[in-house]
């Protein structure tokens, strides 16, 4: 995948609109990586998304233009305003291709694009039951049918998109952006976190959202008070579950510290003894990639695209299983040689993954293909 084909080179100079909804984590980081890589290759890039996303990810610093548009996480009347703002921005920027990230962004972009080719990247599976679940699945079908090309972050999403009616669903392995060099020593980070001498540091990074199942991590962590020395669990991220998790931590007296959104993940990983992912579902989880690339042993749930991502380089446990998570963490914390083994496996596994440039090149090739084989105008509307 390394190197640029003639087709990808032909895509330089294209106008591209990247659309995203609310994101404080992996999706925003991926869009920022794409924006920078495409702009560096000569593309005219416009990013359309919530104002807070520009503050977090700095799309304009990477050479893109930015248009603030609020795309709510759930279907609301504000969708109509978002569609109007997008349609106006597309008319002004004149993109040749619209590339939406996530189902909500894909749904709004499908209506606003006005005969432009549409690419939608599926980063997550639809979760939820009842009315909300039915609405989400309906949106999933609409977006699948509307997109000219559907890019999926894991193999199970390719299958799901095809089942929902996607005409052209492809695997697109989203590479984690390279972390910056560490700026602080492990000892300094541990002091700043208030870690006791010799106490292990267990780290998790992600949005505070029910999908991440941090409630399972908190319950398991409460048991680790019995260990000597007891580990400190640090969770970096922010999101709608903050209040509930804070209350649970207090109620269960769990040694868990919620530190909010962090820009020093490289430093935190440098100080960590163990990384943990407890999600109910993930595709190509960015923190899992960061942990293995940094040589930090990982315990993760056996869900979605995680098994194909990590192979035998991480300890996998069933989702929602507190006992299995507890046992896996205890075993690793109690065996330095086993931690070294998984650290070595993780580093080796990470070297097999696509790079950011590979990811950008794949997307650029898709754009060139769509522009070269643009459909007749009458076939390009939303469902």
C-alpha positions in Angstrom: 0.0 0.0 0.0 3.0 2.3 0.3 3.6 4.8 -2.4 1.2 6.7 -4.6 -0.4 5.3 -7.7 -1.2 7.3 -10.8 -4.8 7.2 -9.8 -4.1 8.8 -6.4 -1.9 11.4 -8.0 -4.7 12.3 -10.3 -6.9 13.1 -7.4 -4.7 15.9 -6.3 -6.3 19.3 -6.9 -9.8 17.9 -6.2 -12.2 19.8 -3.9 -13.1 17.6 -1.0 -15.7 18.2 1.7 -15.2 16.2 4.9 -18.3 16.1 7.1 -18.4 14.9 10.7 -20.7 15.1 13.7 -19.9 15.4 17.3 -16.6 13.8 18.1 -14.0 14.1 20.8 -12.0 11.0 19.9 -11.2 8.6 17.1 -13.4 10.0 14.3 -12.2 13.5 14.8 -8.6 12.4 14.9 -9.1 10.4 11.7 -10.7 13.4 9.9 -7.9 15.6 11.0 -5.4 13.1 9.6 -7.2 12.9 6.3 -7.5 16.7 6.1 -3.8 17.2 6.6 -2.8 14.4 4.3 -5.1 15.5 1.5 -4.2 19.2 1.8 -0.5 18.3 1.7 -1.2 16.5 -1.6 -2.8 19.5 -3.2 -6.5 18.9 -2.5 -8.8 21.7 -1.6 -10.2 20.5 1.7 -13.2 21.9 3.5 -14.1 20.3 6.9 -17.7 20.7 8.0 -18.5 19.9 11.7 -19.2 21.2 15.2 -17.2 24.2 16.3 -15.7 22.2 19.2 -14.2 19.8 16.7 -12.1 22.6 15.2 -11.0 23.6 18.7 -9.9 20.0 19.5 -8.4 18.9 16.2 -7.3 22.0 14.5 -8.3 21.3 10.9 -7.3 24.8 9.7 -3.8 24.3 11.1 -3.6 21.3 8.8 -4.4 23.3 5.7 -8.2 22.8 5.5 -11.0 25.4 5.5 -13.5 24.9 8.3 -17.3 25.5 8.3 -19.1 25.2 11.6 -22.2 23.1 11.4 -23.9 21.4 14.3 -25.0 17.8 13.5 -26.9 16.4 16.5 -26.1 12.9 17.7 -29.8 12.0 17.4 -32.3 12.9 14.7 -33.8 16.3 15.6 -35.3 19.4 14.0 -31.8 20.9 13.9 -31.1 18.4 11.1 -32.9 20.7 8.7 -30.6 23.6 9.7 -27.6 21.4 9.3 -28.6 20.4 5.9 -29.1 24.0 4.8 -25.7 25.0 6.2 -24.0 22.1 4.4 -25.8 22.8 1.1 -24.7 26.4 1.3 -21.1 25.5 2.1 -21.0 22.9 -0.7 -22.3 25.6 -3.1 -19.6 28.0 -2.0 -16.6 25.5 -1.8 -17.6 23.5 -4.9 -16.2 20.1 -3.7 -15.9 17.4 -6.3 -16.5 14.7 -3.6 -18.3 14.7 -0.3 -17.0 12.4 2.4 -19.0 12.0 5.5 -17.8 10.2 8.7 -20.4 8.4 10.8 -24.1 7.7 10.1 -25.5 11.0 11.4 -23.1 13.0 9.2 -23.7 10.6 6.3 -27.5 11.1 6.6 -27.3 14.9 6.6 -24.6 15.0 3.8 -26.7 12.7 1.6 -29.5 15.2 1.5 -27.2 18.3 1.1 -24.8 17.0 -1.5 -26.7 17.9 -4.7 -25.5 15.3 -7.2 -21.9 15.2 -5.9 -20.4 11.8 -5.3 -20.8 10.7 -1.7 -18.4 8.6 0.3 -19.4 7.6 3.9 -17.1 6.0 6.4 -18.7 3.7 8.9 -16.7 3.9 12.2 -19.2 2.3 14.5 -22.1 -0.1 14.5 -25.6 1.1 15.5 -26.4 0.3 19.2 -29.6 0.7 21.1 -32.9 -1.0 21.5 -36.6 0.1 21.2 -37.6 3.2 19.2 -34.1 4.7 19.2 -32.6 1.5 17.8 -35.3 1.2 15.1 -34.7 4.9 14.1 -30.9 4.3 14.0 -31.3 1.2 11.9 -33.5 3.1 9.5 -30.9 5.8 9.1 -28.3 3.1 8.6 -30.2 1.7 5.6 -30.8 5.2 4.1 -27.1 6.1 4.4 -26.0 2.7 3.0 -28.1 3.1 -0.1 -27.2 6.7 -0.6 -23.5 6.4 -0.6 -21.6 5.8 -3.8 -18.9 4.1 -1.8 -19.1 2.9 1.8 -15.8 2.6 3.6 -15.8 0.5 6.8 -13.3 0.4 9.6 -13.7 -3.3 10.2 -14.8 -6.5 8.3 -18.0 -6.9 10.3 -19.0 -3.4 9.3 -18.5 -4.3 5.6 -20.9 -7.1 6.0 -23.4 -5.0 7.9 -23.3 -2.2 5.3 -23.8 -4.7 2.5 -26.8 -6.2 4.3 -28.3 -2.7 4.7 -28.1 -2.1 0.9 -24.7 -0.5 0.3 -23.8 -0.8 -3.4 -20.0 -0.7 -2.9 -18.8 -1.5 0.7 -15.0 -1.7 1.2 -12.7 -2.3 4.1 -10.8 0.8 5.0 -8.3 0.2 7.9 -8.2 3.5 9.7 -4.7 4.2 10.9 -4.2 5.8 14.3 -2.4 9.1 13.8 1.2 8.9 15.1 1.5 10.2 18.7 3.9 13.1 19.3 7.2 12.5 21.1 6.9 12.2 24.8 7.7 15.4 26.7 7.7 14.2 30.3 9.4 11.3 32.0 7.3 8.4 33.3 8.3 9.3 36.9 7.1 12.9 36.5 3.7 11.8 35.0 3.2 9.4 37.9 4.0 12.1 40.4 1.6 14.5 38.8 -1.1 11.8 39.0 -0.4 11.3 42.7 0.6 7.7 42.2 2.0 5.9 45.2 5.6 4.6 45.0 5.6 1.3 43.1 1.8 1.4 42.4 0.8 0.2 38.9 -0.8 2.6 36.4 -3.7 1.2 34.4 -4.7 3.5 31.5 -7.8 3.8 29.2 -8.5 6.5 26.7 -11.8 7.1 25.0 -15.1 9.0 25.0 -17.1 8.7 28.2 -20.1 7.0 26.6 -22.1 3.9 27.5 -20.7 2.0 24.5 -17.2 2.1 26.2 -18.6 0.3 29.3 -16.4 2.1 31.7 -18.8 1.0 34.4 -17.3 -2.5 34.0 -13.8 -1.0 34.4 -14.9 0.9 37.6 -16.4 -2.2 39.2 -13.3 -4.2 38.5 -11.1 -1.5 39.7 -12.9 -1.4 43.0 -11.7 -5.0 43.5 -8.1 -4.0 42.9 -8.0 -2.0 46.2 -7.2 -5.4 47.7 -3.9 -5.6 45.7 -0.7 -4.4 47.2 0.3 -2.0 46.0 -3.2 -1.1 44.6 -3.2 0.2 41.0 -4.5 3.6 40.0 -6.8 3.5 37.0 -6.7 6.6 34.8 -9.4 7.3 32.2 -8.7 10.1 29.7 -11.7 11.4 27.8 -14.9 13.3 28.2 -18.5 12.6 27.3 -22.1 12.2 28.4 -21.3 9.4 31.0 -19.1 11.6 33.2 -21.7 12.3 35.9 -22.8 8.7 36.1 -19.2 7.4 36.2 -18.2 9.9 38.9 -21.1 8.8 41.1 -20.2 5.1 40.6 -16.5 5.8 41.4 -17.5 7.5 44.6 -20.1 4.9 45.5 -17.8 1.9 44.9 -14.7 3.7 46.3 -12.9 2.6 43.1 -9.3 3.9 42.6 -10.3 5.5 39.3 -9.3 9.0 38.1 -11.2 10.7 35.3 -8.8 13.2 33.8 -10.9 14.6 30.9 -9.7 15.2 27.4 -5.9 15.0 27.2 -3.3 16.0 24.6 -0.5 14.1 26.4 -1.6 10.5 25.6 2.0 9.7 24.6 3.2 10.7 28.1 0.4 8.8 29.8 1.3 5.7 27.8 4.9 6.1 28.6 4.1 5.9 32.3 1.4 3.1 32.1 2.0 -0.5 33.1 -1.2 -1.7 31.4 -3.8 -0.4 28.9 -7.4 -1.5 29.0 -10.3 -1.3 26.5 -13.7 -2.4 27.9 -16.0 -1.4 25.0 -19.2 -3.2 24.1 -18.2 -2.7 20.5 -15.4 -1.2 18.5 -14.2 -1.2 14.9 -10.5 -0.3 14.6 -10.0 1.1 18.0 -7.5 4.0 18.0 -6.4 3.7 21.6 -5.7 0.0 21.1 -3.5 0.9 18.2 -1.7 3.6 20.3 -1.1 1.2 23.2 0.4 -1.6 21.1 2.5 0.8 19.1 3.8 2.3 22.4 4.7 -1.2 23.7 2.1 -1.1 26.5 0.4 -4.5 27.3 -3.3 -4.4 26.4 -6.4 -6.0 27.8 -9.4 -5.5 25.5 -12.8 -6.9 24.8 -13.3 -9.5 22.1 -15.8 -7.4 20.0 -16.1 -6.0 16.5 -12.8 -5.4 14.8 -10.6 -5.7 17.8 -9.6 -9.4 17.4 -8.6 -8.9 13.7 -6.7 -5.7 14.8 -4.6 -7.1 17.6 -4.3 -10.9 16.8 -2.4 -12.6 19.6 -0.8 -9.3 20.8 -3.4 -8.5 23.5 -5.4 -10.4 26.1 -9.0 -10.5 25.0 -12.0 -10.9 27.4 -15.7 -11.1 26.8 -17.6 -7.7 26.9 -19.3 -6.9 30.1 -17.6 -9.6 32.0 -16.2 -8.1 35.2 -14.7 -11.3 36.5 -12.8 -11.9 33.2 -11.4 -8.4 33.2 -10.5 -8.6 36.8 -8.6 -11.9 36.3 -6.8 -10.7 33.2 -5.6 -7.5 34.8 -4.5 -9.3 38.0 -2.5 -11.8 36.0 -0.7 -9.2 34.0 0.1 -6.9 36.9 1.4 -9.9 38.8 3.7 -11.1 36.1 6.4 -8.7 34.7 7.6 -11.3 32.2 4.2 -11.8 30.8 3.8 -8.0 30.4 7.1 -7.9 28.5 5.9 -10.7 26.2 2.7 -8.8 25.3 4.7 -5.5 25.0 6.9 -7.2 22.4 4.0 -8.8 20.6 2.2 -5.5 20.5 5.1 -3.6 19.0 5.6 -6.2 16.3 1.9 -6.3 15.5 1.8 -2.5 15.2 4.5 -2.6 12.5 2.2 -4.6 10.3 -0.6 -2.0 10.3 -1.2 0.5 7.5 0.3 4.0 8.1 -1.5 7.3 8.0 -0.2 7.8 4.5 -1.5 4.4 3.4 -5.0 5.5 4.7 -4.9 8.8 2.9 -3.7 7.2 -0.3 -6.6 4.7 -0.2 -9.1 7.4 0.3 -7.6 9.6 -2.4 -7.8 6.6 -4.8 -11.5 6.3 -4.0 -12.1 10.0 -4.8 -10.3 9.7 -8.1 -12.3 6.7 -9.1 -15.6 8.4 -8.3 -14.7 11.6 -10.1 -13.5 9.6 -13.2 -16.7 7.6 -13.3 -19.2 10.1 -12.1 -22.8 8.9 -12.3 -25.4 10.7 -14.4 -26.9 13.6 -12.4 -30.3 11.9 -12.2 -28.9 9.0 -10.3 -27.0 10.9 -7.6 -29.8 12.1 -5.3 -30.4 11.0 -1.7 -32.7 8.0 -1.1 
